Amino acid sequence: MSTSNNSEKVAPSGPLIVEGKLSDNERLKKESGFLRGTMADDLQDRTTGGMTGDNFQLIRFHGMYQQDDRDIRAERAKQKLEPLHSLMLRARLPGGIITPTQWLGVDKWATEHTMYGSVRLTTRQTFQYHGILKPNIKTVHKALNSIGIDTIGTASDMNRNVLCTANPYQSQVHHDAYEWAKKISEHFLPHTNGYAEVWLDEEKIDSTVKQEEPILGSTYLPRKFKTTVAIPPLNDVDIHGNDLNFVAIEEDGKLIGFNVLVGGGLAMTHGDKATYPRKADDFGFIPVANTIAFAEAVVTTQRDWGNRVERKNAKTKYTIDRVGVDVFKAEVERRAGSKFEQTRPYEFTQRGDRIGWSEGFDGKHYLALFIENGRILDFPNKPLKTGMAEIAKIHQGDFRITANQNLIVAGVATEQKSEIEAIAVKHGLMDATVSEQRKNSMACVAFPTCPLAMAESERYLPSLVTDVEAILAKHGLADESIILRVTGCPNGCGRAMLAELGLVGKGPGKYNMHLGGNIAGTRIPKMYKENLNEQDILNEIDRLSARWAAERTPGEAFGDFTIRAGIIKEVKISVRDFYDV
């Protein structure tokens, strides 16, 4: 495998490359014809509602996952029917920006071309559709393309949707950081024309013409790769859950560069101590002009050194732990043609979104709307989807999806502020009764559509939060909140492994409870108890909250208290502290 063009060739040996039989994913990427596969033919096959053979995996490179309705899977099996296959489609929106015109299109096609009719805002700062039936797949891609949206690289072994601190107009630095998020996203897009050929019916490239992927490589990355741009003191993108992170450093109100953090990741496998969550390492500071060079150096180092034998250990965090931080960092410097400078001081003090109105440096107004679980649909007495469409019809600015499943109505002129607020209130998009606890709680999708889900998550969270609110009030903590996150499996989509209290699905109605994360999002929680049912969870939260209320120091957050009080050990050195090995 060649290195990037701006460096000498390297012949890695020993621990730099994992030897052994390559995983089957490496075979299918190599044989895919640069991600084309036989998807065009598969779309014509009406004998099944799903994609067949390698195409089941290849569609992920085009931003889709095959799913089915697990609520009715058993009943369909009794009727000797295959599962009700459909696709989940995830859009590419660097920094989460979408225009009102685009939103109206997204809203319309959710109603016309999906089984559920909803728009789901994700923790990757974009939206996704659930329930697209096979005959509608190409229609949806063409529709999104007509308004300038694609799904390239939002899944599988590529650089995923690039996150950025949510409000680009809080300052000039926020605006500049967003521009870098866009540049990074564009730089790492695949060069293959397969997406356009399969889904948009563009003319196929002559197979005799040599095709190349100069950055991603002919077999792409060993595993998924996640990138963020963050602006202290707000860690709203959870940098430690990502492979590559750029922490903006400003001087005299100008963006002068970034501290680069590498090797974060949250996924693990139950019972497998070779897998674990890991914080990113701070490699040091780079001037802003070197951003793309260093980004490419990190990606290509992971491309060449990542584990292509065992996918469970293929992410950047495992590569760094295998070869060593210093070795990985030195190789990045070599490829970038420059060295990291000493890390510039910065501090994260909070996460989440600032729900409600704020004013930007441009004199315009920004309305952050809390969307529980990111699910935009017309619920009884709460027609969120209709409300968003009504705002989009009159809004002159744009929208920004946040990494916490919320949405900002951005760039509102003073004369439109009251009109937009009235629409938001009428449709339940603004609700003064929403507690801080609910605002600081998050869940992944899980059942009924996610094939990896072991336990409920999105459907469990609302009632769980109601119970937690009551427990906090019981102990005189009604004005306090705990960063609470639930995931239906250990793959990390809900970022439970950066929560103060994280629940990770283990089986139907059973969860592992992790404690000890912090407000800043710079500490991984440790497993406290295993295989708890829903009542056990409430009993533990009740007991812990009682102690928190009675024993806390002034202003002490829940996660910090659990460590100081000796309830849980602090995770400091990733796997060793996480598993006590």
N, C-alpha and C positions, 0 to 999 in steps of 0.2 A: 504494500500500500504506500503510495507516495505521500510526502509531506506537502504542506502548502507551498505555493510558488515563490514566496519571498524568503525561503530558508534553504539551507543545504539539505541534502538527503541524509536521512538517519537510518541506520540498520539496527533497530532495537533488538536486544537479546535478553535472556534471563527473565526477570520478573516484569520487564516492560511489556511483554506480550504473553498472553495466556495460551499455552499450547494445548492441543486436543481436538477432538472432533467438533466442528462448528455446529452451532445450533441450527435447527431447520429453518429458522427465520432468515439466516444468512443465505441459505440455498435459494429460498423463494425470492429474495431481493435480487440475487444474481441472475436468476432465470426470468425475471419479470419484464425484461425489455424496457428498463428504466421506468418501472411502476405502471406499465400498461396491462400486463397480464393478458387474460382473456375476458376482461370485464365487459367489453362491448358485446361479445357473444353471449355472455352470461345474462345480460339484461334482456335478451330475447327469449330466454328459457322460462316459460310460464308453468313448468311442471313443479316448481318449488318457489316459495316466496323469499328464499334466501339466496345468498351468493355461495358458489360452490368452489371446492378445491382451494388453491392458493388465493383466490379472489376474496375469500372470507377475511384474510389478513391484509391483502393489498389495498382494499378500500380504506383502510385506516390511514394510509399515506395521503389520501384525498379527503381526510377529515370526517370519516364516517366509521361507525361501529354497528355491526349487526346485533340486534337484540330481539327479544320476544316478550310478550305479555306473560309474566310468570304467574300472575293471579289465575290465569285460565289454562296454564300449561298441562296440568294433570287432567283436567276435563277434556281437553282436546286429544290427549293421548288415549283416553277411554273411548273416544269416538274414532280412534285410528287416524287422526289427523296430525300433521306435523305441527310444531309450535307456530303461533301466529307471528311469523318473522316480520320485522320492520327494521328501519335504520335510524340511528341517531346521527344527526349531522351538526357539526360544530364549525362556526364561522371564524375566519381570521380577521381580527380587529386590533391591530397594535395599539396599546394604550386604551382600548375600549371605546374609541370615538365612533359615533354613527350619526348621520344626519337625520333630520325629521323625515325627509323624503324616503330615505332608506328604511327608516323605522316603519313607515306606513306600508312599504312593500313587505317587510319581514312579518308584520302583523297580518296582512292579507293572506300571505301564503301559508302562515301557520294555520289559519282557518280552512283554507281550501285544500291543502295538500298533506296535512298530518292527521293522525288518528285522534290526537288529544287536544289539538287546537291551541296549545299554549306556547309561549316563548319562555325558555328557561335561561336566566342569567347565571353564569357559571363563576367558579372561583378562579378561572383563568381569564377573567375580564372580557368575556365575549358572550354570545348567546348560542344556544343550541336548540334544535328541533328534536322532538321525540316522536316516533311513530310514522315515519315516511315509508309507505309501501313501495315495493319494488317498481311497479309501473310509473311511479311519480318521481323517482330519484333524479332522472335527467331533467325533468321539468323544473324541479326546485333549483338545481345547479344553474340552469339557464336563467331562471328568474332572478336569482341572486346576482349572477354575472351582469345582468342588465342594469343593476343599480350599483355596480362597482364593488361587489363583495364576493370573495372566494373562500374556499375552505382548505386551501393548500397548507400542509404542514401543521395542522392543528391536532394531529394524532400520530402515533407510531414513532419511528426512529428518525425524527427530525427535530429541529428547533421549533418549539411550540409557540403559541401566541405570546408575544412579548408584553409583559406587564409594565405599567408605569404608574407612579403615584397619581391619584385620580384627577385632581383638578388642575388643568394646564394653565389656568389664568390666575392662580393664587399669587404668582409672582412671575417675573420674566424667567427666572430659573426653572420654574415648573414648565413653562412653555418650551424652553430649550431642551429640557430633559425628555419631554414627549417627542420632540423632533428626533432625538437620538434613538428613542425606542422604535420609531418608524424606520430609521435607517438600518438599525440592527436587524429588524424583521425582514426588510427587503434584501439585505445582504445575504441572508442565509436561506432564502427561498431556493428550492430545487430548480435546476435548469431544464429538466425534462419537460417536454410538451405533452406528456401523457395525460395530464388532467384535462387540458383543452381538447385533446383528440377524443377522449372517452366521453366526457360529460357535455362538452360544448359543440361537438361535431366539427371541430376544426380539421383541416386537411392533415392527413398523417405524414410525418416526416419519412422520407425515403430511408428504408432500413439499411441501405448501403452507406449512408452518411454517418460518419463517426460521431458518437454522442459522448459527452463528458459531464461529470459533476465535479468541478475543480475544488470545491470546498467540502461538500458532503461525501464525496467518494462514490465509486460505482456501486457499492453496497450500503451506502448511506451510513448513518451513525449506528453504534452498537445497541443503543437504546434511546428512549425519549430524552429530550434535552430541554430544560426550562430556563428562561432568562428574564430578569427584571431590571427596572430602573427605579430607584427609590430616592426620596428626598427627606432627610432627617428634619424634624424629629418624628415624622409620621412613618411608621413601618406598615403601611396599609397593604403592601404586597407580600408580606411575610418572606423576606429575603432568604431566610435560612431553610426554606423548603425548596430551593431552586439550585440548579447546577451553576449558573453564572449570574452575578449580580453587580450592578453598577450603582454605588452610593454617591449621589451628587454632592460635590464640595463647592461651595460658593465663596466668593471673596468680593467685598464691596458690591453685593447684589448681582454679581455675574457668575455664571457657571464656569469654573476654571478646570474642572476635571472630575475624576471619579476614584473612589476607593473600590477596588475590585475584589469581590468575595466569590470563592469557587468551592464547589463540592457539597452543597446542601442537598438534602432529599429526605422524604418522610416515609416512603413505602417500606414495608417489611412483609415477612411471611410468618404466620402463626407457627410457633414451634421450631423455627429455623433460625438459630443464633448467628448464622452467616449473613443474615439480613437484619438491617437495623436503620432507624432514622439517624441522620447526621447533620450537624450544623456546618455551614459553609466556613471555610478558612479565609481570613483577610490577607490577600497577597500583597497589598500595598496600593499606592496612589499612582495614577497615570494622568497626564495632561489630556484635555478634552480632544485634541487633535489626533491622539493615538487610540481612540476608542475602538474603531473598527479593526485596527491591526491586532490589538490585544484580544478582542472578542474572537476573531478568526483563529488566533493562535491557541486559545483555550479549546475551541470547538475541534480544530484539527488534531490537537494532541489527544483529546478524548476519542476522536475518530480512529486514530492509529493505535492507541494503547488500550482502549476499552475492551472488556471481556466479551468476545464473540463466541465463546464456548458455552457459558452458563448465563442465561439472560437474567436470572435473579441477581446476579452480581455484575451486571453490565453498565450500570449508571456511573457517572463521574465520581460520586462519593466513594465507590469501591475501588475505582482506578487509583484515586489519590491515596487511599489507605494501603493499597497493595504496593505502589511504587514509592510512596513517601511524598509528603507535601513539598519538601525542598527539591526533589527530583522533578516533580510535575511543574513546579513554579519555574525552575531553571529552563525547562524545555519550552515553556510558554514565552519566556523572555528571549530565548534563542530564535524562536519562530517569529516573534514580533519585531526583532531587531532592536530591542530597547529593554532597559531594566525598570522594574517597579521602583518607585520612590518610596520613602517612608510614609506609612499610613497617616493621613491627615485626621485630626480629632473630629469626632462626630458622636452623636448620641441619639438613640431612639427612645422616646418616652411614651409613645402611645400607638395603638393600632385602631382598626375599625374606621368607620366613615363618620363625618360630622353631619349628622342628619339635620335637615332644615336649611334655612337660607344663610348664605354668606355673600360677601361682596369681594370681587376680584380687583386686581391692580388696574384693570381696564375700565373700572367704574360700572361694570355690569354685575348682574346678580346670578347666583348659582343655588339651585334648589336640589339638595340631596334627599332622595326618596327612599325610605326603608321598604324593601321588598322581601317579605319573609320567604326564606329558601330560594329566592330569586325566581319564583314561579309567577309569571305574569299571565293571568287567566281571569275570566269573569267569574268570580266566586259569588255565592249568595250574599246579597247586601254589600258586596265589595267588588264592583266591576272594574278591576285594575286594567285589564286589557283595553276595554273601551275608553277608560280614562286616559291611558297613554296615547291612544290614537287621537283623541280629541286635543290633547296638548300638542301632538306632532302637527296637527293641521294648522295651528296658528303660530307655533314657535319659530323664531327667526334665528336662533343660535343652533346648537347641536346638543346631542346627548352623550353622556359618558357612562359606560358600564364600569362598575368598580370591581375590584378583586374580592369583595365581600358580598357579592350578589345583589348589590344595590344599584341605583341609577341616579345620575345627576342631570338635571335640566340645566344646561350650561349656556351662559351668555345671554341672559334675559335682560332686556331693556327695562328701565324703571317703569315706563308707561304700561308694560305688559305684565308686570309682577303680580298685581292683584287678580288679573284675569286667569293667569296660570294657577295661582294658588286656589282660586275658587273651583276650578276644574279638579285639581288634585284632591281637595277636601271632599267634594261631592262624590268622587269615585273611590274613596278610601285609600288614596295614595299618600295622603297626609293624615295622621292620626295621633293626636296629642296624648292618647292613653297608652301608647306603646312604651313599655318599660325599657330601662337601660339594659336589663338582663336579656330581653328579647333582641335588642339591637346587637348585643354582643354574643349571640348564639348563631351557629351555622351548621349546616348538614349537607352531605352529598345526596345524590338522587336515590341510590339503592333501589329497593323494590318499587314498582313491579317491573321496571325495564332493564336495570343493570344486570348483566349476566354474572357478575362477580359478587354481587351482594350476598352476604350471609345473614344479615339482620336488617330490620327496618332502619331508616335514617330520616329522610325528608318527611315521611308520614308520621314518624315518631316525635320529631322535634317540637312541634307546636304544643302538644299536650305536656311533654316533659318540661318545657319552659314555664308553662302555667303552674305546674307543681313546684318548680324551683322558686318561682316568684312567691308562692305562698310560704315556702320554707324560709326564705330570706325575711319576709315580713314577720313571720312568727318569732324570729330571733332579733328583731329590731334592725334589720339590714335592708329594708325596702328600697333605700336610696343607693344601695351598693349593687355591684354585679360581678359575675364570674365569667371569664372568657370560656364559654362552653361550646364544644364542638362534637359532633357525632358523625362517624363514618360507618357504613354498612359492612366494610371489610377493611383489611389492613393496608390497602393500596394508597391511602393518603389523600384522596380527592377533597375531603372536607377539612384537611389540615388539622386533624385532631391532635397530631403530635407536635403542635406548637400552642396548644391550649393550656389554660390553667387547670381545666378539668376536661379530659378527652375521653370519649367513649368509642371503643373500636369493636365493631360487630364480630362475634365469634360463632354465632349460630342463631336460629330463630328465637328471638326474645332474650338473647344472652349477649353480654358485652364485657370486655375488659376495661377497667377504669384506670386511667393514668392521671397522675397529679404532679404539679410542680412547675408548670410553665409560668411565664411572667407576662406582665402587661406589655413590655416592649417587644415580645416575640423573639427573644434572643436565648431562650432556654427550652430544652426539650423535656417534656414531662416523663416520669418513670411509672411503670406499672405498679399500681397500688393493690388492686384485687382483680381476680380473674373470674370469668363466667358468672357475672352477676345478672339476675333477672331484673325486671323493671322496678319491682318493689324493693329489692335489695339496693338498687341504685339510689332510690329516694331515701331509704333508711341511712345510707352512708352520707349522702349530701346533708341530711338533717343533722346527723351527729357531727359532721365536720363543720357545718355552719354554726352550730351551737358553740363549738370550741373557738371558731374564728371570732364570733361576737364577744366571747368572754375573755379571750387571751391575746387578742391582736394588739400591736402597738399602734399609736395614732396614724391613721392613713394607710396601714399595712394592707396590701392587696392579698387576695386569697392564695394565689400560688406562692408568693413569698412566705406567707404564714405557714403553709404546709411544710416547707423546708425548715424554717427557723424553729418550729415547734417539734421537729423530729418525726413528723408523720410520714415523710418520704425523704429519701436521699436525693441530693441534687445531682443531675446528670451533667458532668463536666467534660468527660473525655469520650463522648460518643458511646461506642459499643461496650467498653469496659464498665462504665458506670450504669449503662442502660440495663445490662444483663448481670452485673456483679460478677464479671469473670476476671 
